Amino acid sequence: MAHDVDRDPRNMADPLIAAETLRAHVLAGERAAAGGRDLADPGGDLIAVVAALRRR
């Protein structure tokens, strides 16, 4: 199972969920914070996407 965030087996802080799942959770939270508006995920840098969504 690939997580695509940090694959260092010596790193005890390795993420437990896949990057795609984390992204979906972050964007779901942003949608909820925006009052449930339908905010599409354009892809790309997640920090830039969240910043753009918050400016809407």
N, C-alpha and C positions, 0 to 999 in steps of 0.2 A: 504494500500500500504506500503510494508516494504522497508526501505532504507538501512538497514544493515550497517550503518556507525555510526550514533548516534541517538538513539531513545529517548532522554531526552526531553520531551515536554516543559520543563522550559528553555531549551537552545535555545535562539533566533538565534544562529548561526548554527542551524541544517541544514544539507545539503538538497538541494532541488531536487537532482537527486539520483537515485539508484547507489549503489557502482559499479554494473556491467556496467552501462552507463558511469560513470566516468572513469573506467578502459579502456573501449573501446575508449573513447576520448583521454586519455593519450597515449595509444598505437598507435592510428591513427596519433597523432602528432609526435610520435617517428618514425613512418614509413615515414611520410612526410619529417622529418629532415634527414632521411637516404636516401633521393632521391627516395622514392617510392618503395624501396625494399620490398619484401614480408617477413615480420617478423611475424612468428607465435607466439601466446601467449601460453607459456608452462604452465601457471597457477602459483599459489604460490604467494609469496611476490612480490607485484608490484614494490617496490623500487629495489629489487634484479633483477627482470626481466628487468627493464629499464636499470640498470647498465650493465647487460650482453649484451643487445641489442646495447648499445653505444660502447661496446668493440669490436663489430664485424667490 
